[in-house]
């Protein structure tokens, strides 16, 4: 039955069923973490939307059999999987350059390119509604995003030179994107280390408290064994100075993000580039999760391409993100796939709280449309080196959109309005379920 035809009670039961599929095992293992997660999701419709990618793809499930602009190729591209307006920010790339782009690739997979666009469009509708923008203004914002995406895909598909489609850096970004990059540039590795560590007996160690958990000897041994396995997954260029990977300390972690409730996580302190204490590096090992998209993509060749979820997360990020984190790798711990990456001192997320003027919002949304197109274009065999998508994604997407130029923006606009309203209603239903103790296990 279509979602629009369900009663509030039926939709509530559907939400609970999706939650059980997505969170059931982890919730049973750590209900306290999910109480925190759900309280964060209760704060707003947008926070609820951020935490329920599984529900979003459950609602889009019918499109796995086709849809506008989807064919054999455009239904099989690397996708971010959780592309909403707050999953953009800064990072230091492997060339030492600060870049503003898409971040957080935990949900990345291979699927229809329009799913990324629809998830972003609905998030803009939710942000616009929260900022009291009219439906016409929201329509304009989603149209701006669609047009910017379309123009950048066309430019990339027709062989635009690098200086015609530059990344967002300190030299090229404007407005809030430039502000984020400047904020990132003002941060330091020393500042990050000061917030997490202390000097004891002339050596840097993790400081107690702040969510860190001391490990027993057996767990520490397992984590260090997993770290040894991780080193084997790094590119040779990352291993030029082996002493950089000398382990100084290991701790467990609590209190990680809204999307990772209940997942084990560990921090490891490494020597870094030199013997100087201010150059130490902190990496994390986190159990990777099953991406929501994968439950609705049935191609066995895609699932069979990955060793485990940690491998899937890393391969996806390397495919989607040019010059990815040189510390990015994977390993196994207790039979589960793990993601390993640096806790970067230069990570700043896009802050929407002070972006209120409609013209400024439109400029930001246009840039995010360009960033989305660049991400999709990076993820093919020629660019990423991965063989799972053995064709030019930008040319495939360009050709698909060219078949109906006039319908592209309206498709995203209609979806943004309808699913934005759906998410607001679902948020209220979720609040009622949570407040009244109807979520099993809590």
C-alpha positions as CSV (number, residue, x, y, z in Angstrom):
1,X,0.0,0.0,0.0
2,X,1.4,3.5,-0.9
3,X,2.6,5.5,2.2
4,X,0.0,8.2,1.5
5,X,-2.8,5.7,2.0
6,X,-1.7,4.4,5.3
7,X,-3.3,5.5,8.6
8,X,-1.2,7.0,11.3
9,X,-1.3,3.7,13.2
10,X,-0.3,1.7,10.1
11,X,2.6,4.1,9.3
12,X,3.7,3.8,12.9
13,X,3.9,0.0,12.6
14,X,5.8,0.4,9.3
15,X,8.3,2.7,11.0
16,X,8.8,0.2,13.8
17,X,9.3,-2.6,11.4
18,X,12.0,-0.6,9.5
19,X,13.6,0.3,12.8
20,X,13.8,-3.4,13.8
21,X,15.5,-4.3,10.5
22,X,17.9,-1.4,10.6
23,X,18.7,-1.2,14.3
24,X,17.3,-4.3,16.0
25,X,20.5,-6.2,16.8
26,X,22.5,-3.1,17.8
27,X,19.6,-1.7,19.9
28,X,19.3,-5.0,21.8
29,X,23.1,-4.9,22.5
30,X,23.2,-1.2,23.6
31,X,19.8,0.3,24.3
32,X,21.3,3.2,26.2
33,X,23.1,4.3,23.0
34,X,19.9,4.2,21.1
35,X,18.0,6.2,23.7
36,X,20.6,9.0,23.1
37,X,20.3,8.5,19.3
38,X,16.5,8.7,19.4
39,X,16.5,11.8,21.6
40,X,18.7,13.5,19.1
41,X,16.4,12.4,16.3
42,X,13.4,13.7,18.3
43,X,14.8,17.3,18.3
44,X,13.5,18.1,14.8
45,X,12.1,16.7,11.6
46,X,15.5,17.2,10.0
47,X,17.3,15.3,12.8
48,X,14.8,12.5,12.4
49,X,15.4,12.4,8.6
50,X,19.1,12.3,9.1
51,X,18.8,9.2,11.4
52,X,16.4,7.2,9.2
53,X,18.0,6.5,5.9
54,X,16.6,3.0,6.1
55,X,13.0,4.4,6.2
56,X,13.8,6.6,3.2
57,X,15.0,3.7,1.0
58,X,12.1,1.6,2.2
59,X,9.8,4.2,0.8
60,X,11.8,4.4,-2.5
61,X,12.0,0.6,-2.8
62,X,9.6,0.5,-5.8
63,X,12.2,2.4,-7.9
64,X,14.6,-0.4,-7.8
65,X,12.7,-1.7,-10.8
66,X,13.2,1.5,-12.7
67,X,12.2,5.2,-12.7
68,X,12.8,8.4,-14.6
69,X,16.4,8.8,-15.8
70,X,17.3,5.3,-14.7
71,X,18.6,2.7,-17.0
72,X,21.1,-0.2,-16.8
73,X,24.0,2.2,-16.2
74,X,22.5,5.0,-14.2
75,X,21.0,2.5,-11.8
76,X,24.5,1.2,-11.1
77,X,26.7,4.1,-10.1
78,X,28.6,4.7,-6.8
79,X,26.2,6.7,-4.6
80,X,26.8,8.4,-1.3
81,X,23.8,6.8,0.2
82,X,23.0,9.5,2.8
83,X,23.3,12.7,0.9
84,X,21.6,15.3,3.0
85,X,22.4,19.0,3.4
86,X,24.6,18.5,6.5
87,X,26.8,15.8,5.0
88,X,29.2,18.3,3.5
89,X,32.3,19.8,5.1
90,X,36.1,20.2,5.0
91,X,38.9,17.7,4.9
92,X,42.6,17.7,4.2
93,X,43.2,15.6,1.1
94,X,46.2,13.4,0.5
95,X,48.0,16.3,-1.3
96,X,47.8,18.4,1.9
97,X,45.1,20.7,0.4
98,X,42.0,21.8,2.3
99,X,38.9,20.9,0.3
100,X,35.2,21.4,0.9
101,X,33.1,18.5,-0.4
102,X,30.8,15.7,0.5
103,X,31.8,13.8,3.7
104,X,30.7,10.8,5.8
105,X,30.6,7.8,3.5
106,X,29.3,5.2,5.9
107,X,26.2,4.6,3.8
108,X,27.9,4.6,0.4
109,X,27.1,1.8,-2.1
110,X,26.2,1.2,-5.8
111,X,22.7,2.2,-6.9
112,X,20.5,4.7,-8.8
113,X,22.1,8.2,-9.0
114,X,18.7,9.8,-8.5
115,X,18.4,8.4,-5.0
116,X,21.2,10.7,-3.9
117,X,19.6,13.7,-5.5
118,X,16.2,12.9,-4.0
119,X,17.6,12.5,-0.5
120,X,19.3,15.8,-0.8
121,X,16.3,17.6,-2.3
122,X,14.0,16.4,0.6
123,X,16.6,17.6,3.1
124,X,16.5,21.1,1.5
125,X,12.8,21.1,1.8
126,X,13.1,20.3,5.5
127,X,15.7,23.0,6.1
128,X,13.7,25.5,4.1
129,X,10.5,24.7,6.1
130,X,12.4,25.0,9.4
131,X,13.6,28.5,8.3
132,X,10.0,29.5,7.4
133,X,10.6,29.7,3.7
134,X,7.6,29.5,1.4
135,X,6.8,26.5,-0.8
136,X,7.8,28.7,-3.8
137,X,11.1,29.5,-2.2
138,X,11.8,25.9,-1.5
139,X,10.9,25.1,-5.2
140,X,13.4,27.7,-6.3
141,X,16.1,26.2,-4.0
142,X,15.6,22.6,-5.3
143,X,15.6,23.9,-8.9
144,X,18.9,25.8,-8.3
145,X,20.4,22.5,-7.0
146,X,19.1,20.5,-10.0
147,X,20.3,23.1,-12.5
148,X,23.8,23.3,-10.9
149,X,24.1,19.5,-10.8
150,X,22.9,19.3,-14.5
151,X,25.4,21.9,-15.7
152,X,28.3,20.4,-13.9
153,X,27.5,16.9,-15.1
154,X,27.3,18.2,-18.7
155,X,30.7,20.0,-18.3
156,X,32.4,16.9,-16.9
157,X,30.8,14.6,-19.6
158,X,32.0,16.9,-22.4
159,X,35.6,17.0,-21.1
160,X,35.8,20.2,-19.2
161,X,39.3,21.1,-18.1
162,X,40.3,21.1,-14.4
163,X,40.3,24.9,-14.2
164,X,36.8,25.0,-15.6
165,X,35.4,22.7,-12.8
166,X,37.8,23.3,-9.9
167,X,37.3,21.8,-6.4
168,X,36.2,24.0,-3.6
169,X,39.4,25.2,-1.9
170,X,40.6,28.3,-0.1
171,X,41.3,29.8,-3.6
172,X,38.0,29.0,-5.2
173,X,35.2,28.7,-2.6
174,X,32.9,31.6,-1.6
175,X,30.4,32.4,1.2
176,X,29.8,29.8,3.9
177,X,31.9,27.2,2.1
178,X,34.9,29.6,2.3
179,X,34.1,30.3,5.9
180,X,34.2,26.6,6.7
181,X,37.6,26.2,5.0
182,X,39.0,29.2,6.8
183,X,37.7,27.8,10.1
184,X,39.4,24.5,9.2
185,X,42.6,26.3,8.4
186,X,42.6,27.9,11.8
187,X,42.5,24.5,13.5
188,X,45.7,22.7,14.5
189,X,46.8,19.1,15.1
190,X,48.1,20.4,18.5
191,X,44.7,21.6,19.4
192,X,43.1,18.3,18.7
193,X,45.8,16.4,20.6
194,X,45.3,18.8,23.6
195,X,41.6,18.0,23.7
196,X,42.1,14.2,23.7
197,X,45.6,13.5,25.2
198,X,48.1,14.4,27.9
199,X,51.9,14.1,28.4
200,X,52.9,11.4,30.9
201,X,56.5,10.4,31.5
202,X,57.7,12.4,28.5
203,X,55.2,10.6,26.1
204,X,51.8,11.5,24.9
205,X,48.9,9.2,26.0
206,X,45.1,9.4,25.9
207,X,43.7,11.4,28.7
208,X,41.1,9.7,31.0
209,X,37.4,10.7,30.7
210,X,35.7,12.5,27.8
211,X,34.1,9.3,26.6
212,X,37.3,7.2,26.5
213,X,37.3,3.7,28.0
214,X,40.3,1.8,29.3
215,X,40.7,-1.6,27.7
216,X,41.5,-4.8,29.4
217,X,44.6,-6.7,28.1
218,X,42.7,-9.2,26.0
219,X,40.7,-6.5,24.2
220,X,43.8,-4.3,23.7
221,X,45.6,-7.3,22.1
222,X,42.7,-7.9,19.7
223,X,42.6,-4.2,18.7
224,X,46.3,-4.1,18.1
225,X,46.0,-7.3,16.0
226,X,43.3,-5.6,14.0
227,X,45.6,-2.6,13.5
228,X,48.3,-4.8,12.0
229,X,45.7,-6.1,9.6
230,X,44.7,-2.5,8.7
231,X,48.3,-1.6,7.7
232,X,48.1,-4.2,4.9
233,X,45.2,-2.3,3.3
234,X,47.0,1.0,3.0
235,X,48.5,2.2,-0.3
236,X,52.3,1.9,-0.5
237,X,52.5,5.6,-0.7
238,X,51.1,5.9,2.8
239,X,53.7,3.6,4.3
240,X,56.8,5.5,3.3
241,X,57.8,6.1,6.9
242,X,56.9,2.9,8.9
243,X,57.8,4.5,12.2
244,X,54.8,6.9,11.7
245,X,52.6,3.9,12.6
246,X,54.2,3.1,16.0
247,X,51.3,2.7,18.5
248,X,51.5,4.8,21.7
249,X,48.1,4.2,23.2
250,X,44.7,2.6,22.6
251,X,41.3,3.3,24.2
252,X,37.7,2.4,23.6
253,X,35.2,5.1,22.8
254,X,31.6,6.0,23.8
255,X,29.3,8.7,22.5
256,X,30.0,8.5,18.8
257,X,27.6,10.1,16.2
258,X,23.9,9.9,15.6
259,X,24.4,7.3,12.8
260,X,26.7,5.0,14.8
261,X,24.8,4.2,18.0
262,X,25.7,0.8,19.4
263,X,28.7,0.3,17.2
264,X,32.0,-0.5,18.9
265,X,34.8,2.0,18.4
266,X,38.4,2.4,19.4
267,X,41.0,5.3,19.2
268,X,44.7,4.6,18.5
269,X,47.4,7.2,19.1
270,X,50.3,6.9,16.6
271,X,53.8,8.5,16.4
272,X,53.0,10.5,13.3
273,X,55.4,12.1,10.8
274,X,58.2,13.0,13.3
275,X,59.3,12.4,16.9
276,X,57.8,15.8,17.9
277,X,54.9,15.3,20.3
278,X,52.7,17.8,18.4
279,X,52.8,15.6,15.2
280,X,51.1,12.6,16.7
281,X,48.1,11.2,14.9
282,X,44.8,9.8,16.2
283,X,43.0,7.2,14.1
284,X,39.8,5.4,14.9
285,X,38.6,1.8,14.3
286,X,34.8,1.6,14.1
287,X,32.6,-1.3,13.2
288,X,31.1,-0.6,9.8
289,X,27.4,-0.8,9.4
290,X,25.2,-2.3,6.7
291,X,24.2,0.6,4.4
292,X,20.5,1.2,4.1
293,X,20.7,1.3,0.3
294,X,22.1,-2.3,0.1
295,X,18.8,-3.7,1.5
296,X,17.1,-2.6,-1.7
297,X,19.8,-3.4,-4.3
298,X,19.6,-7.1,-5.2
299,X,22.5,-7.5,-7.7
300,X,24.7,-10.3,-6.2
301,X,27.7,-8.9,-8.2
302,X,27.6,-5.8,-6.1
303,X,27.3,-7.5,-2.7
304,X,29.9,-10.0,-3.7
305,X,32.4,-7.3,-4.6
306,X,33.1,-6.4,-1.0
307,X,34.9,-8.5,1.7
308,X,32.8,-7.0,4.5
309,X,31.3,-3.6,5.4
310,X,34.6,-2.1,6.4
311,X,36.0,-2.9,3.0
312,X,32.8,-1.6,1.3
313,X,33.0,1.7,3.2
314,X,36.6,2.3,2.3
315,X,36.4,1.3,-1.4
316,X,33.3,3.4,-1.8
317,X,34.9,6.5,-0.2
318,X,38.0,6.1,-2.3
319,X,35.8,5.9,-5.4
320,X,33.7,8.9,-4.5
321,X,36.3,11.2,-3.0
322,X,39.3,12.4,-5.0
323,X,42.5,12.2,-3.0
324,X,41.0,10.6,0.0
325,X,42.4,10.4,3.5
326,X,45.8,8.6,3.3
327,X,45.1,6.9,6.6
328,X,41.9,5.4,5.3
329,X,41.8,1.6,5.4
330,X,39.9,-1.4,6.7
331,X,40.4,-4.4,9.0
332,X,38.5,-7.1,10.9
333,X,37.8,-7.4,14.7
334,X,35.8,-10.2,16.3
335,X,34.7,-11.3,12.8
336,X,33.2,-7.9,11.9
337,X,34.4,-5.5,9.2
338,X,35.9,-2.3,10.5
339,X,36.5,1.2,9.1
340,X,39.8,2.9,10.0
341,X,40.5,6.5,9.4
342,X,42.2,9.6,10.9
343,X,40.4,11.8,13.4
344,X,41.2,14.9,11.4
345,X,42.0,18.2,13.1
346,X,40.8,19.9,9.9
347,X,37.2,18.7,9.7
348,X,34.6,21.4,9.8
349,X,31.0,20.6,8.9
350,X,28.8,23.1,7.0
351,X,26.9,25.1,9.6
352,X,23.3,25.9,8.4
353,X,22.4,27.8,11.6
354,X,23.4,31.2,10.3
355,X,22.6,30.7,6.6
356,X,19.2,32.3,6.5
357,X,19.1,34.8,3.6
358,X,17.3,33.0,0.7
359,X,19.9,34.3,-1.8
360,X,22.8,33.0,0.3
361,X,21.0,29.7,0.8
362,X,20.6,29.5,-3.0
363,X,24.3,30.1,-3.6
364,X,25.2,27.4,-1.1
365,X,22.8,24.9,-2.6
366,X,24.1,25.6,-6.1
367,X,27.7,24.8,-4.9
368,X,26.4,21.6,-3.2
369,X,24.8,20.6,-6.5
370,X,28.2,21.0,-8.2
371,X,29.9,19.1,-5.5
372,X,27.4,16.2,-5.9
373,X,28.0,16.1,-9.6
374,X,31.7,16.0,-9.1
375,X,31.4,13.2,-6.6
376,X,29.3,11.1,-9.0
377,X,31.7,11.8,-11.9
378,X,34.7,10.7,-9.8
379,X,33.3,7.2,-9.2
380,X,34.0,5.1,-12.2
381,X,36.7,2.7,-13.3
382,X,38.7,5.3,-15.2
383,X,38.9,7.8,-12.3
384,X,38.7,5.6,-9.1
385,X,40.4,2.4,-10.4
386,X,37.6,0.2,-9.2
387,X,36.0,-2.1,-11.7
388,X,32.5,-2.4,-10.2
389,X,31.3,0.6,-12.3
390,X,33.1,0.0,-15.7
391,X,31.8,3.0,-17.6
392,X,31.9,6.8,-17.5
393,X,29.3,7.7,-14.9
394,X,29.1,11.4,-16.0
395,X,28.5,10.4,-19.6
396,X,25.8,7.9,-18.6
397,X,24.1,10.5,-16.3
398,X,24.4,13.2,-18.9
399,X,22.8,11.1,-21.6
400,X,20.0,10.1,-19.3
401,X,19.1,13.6,-18.3
402,X,19.4,14.8,-21.9
403,X,16.5,12.5,-22.8
404,X,14.2,14.7,-20.8
405,X,15.8,18.0,-19.8
406,X,12.6,19.7,-18.9
407,X,11.5,17.1,-16.5
408,X,14.6,16.8,-14.4
409,X,14.2,19.7,-12.0
410,X,10.4,19.3,-11.6
411,X,11.0,15.6,-10.6
412,X,13.3,16.7,-7.7
413,X,11.0,19.6,-6.8
414,X,7.9,17.4,-6.6
415,X,9.8,14.8,-4.5
416,X,11.2,17.4,-2.2
417,X,7.8,18.8,-1.3
418,X,6.1,15.4,-1.0
419,X,8.8,13.7,1.0
420,X,9.5,16.7,3.1
421,X,5.9,16.7,4.2
422,X,6.1,12.9,4.7
423,X,9.2,13.3,7.0
424,X,7.5,15.9,9.1
425,X,4.5,13.7,9.6
426,X,6.8,10.7,10.3
427,X,8.7,12.7,12.9
428,X,5.5,13.4,14.8
429,X,4.6,9.7,14.6
430,X,8.1,8.8,15.9
431,X,7.7,11.2,18.8
432,X,4.5,9.6,19.8
433,X,6.0,6.1,19.6
434,X,9.1,7.1,21.5
435,X,7.3,9.1,24.2
436,X,4.8,6.3,24.8
437,X,7.3,3.5,25.1
438,X,6.3,1.8,21.9
439,X,9.8,1.2,20.5
440,X,10.7,-2.4,21.4
441,X,13.9,-2.7,23.5
442,X,13.8,0.8,25.0
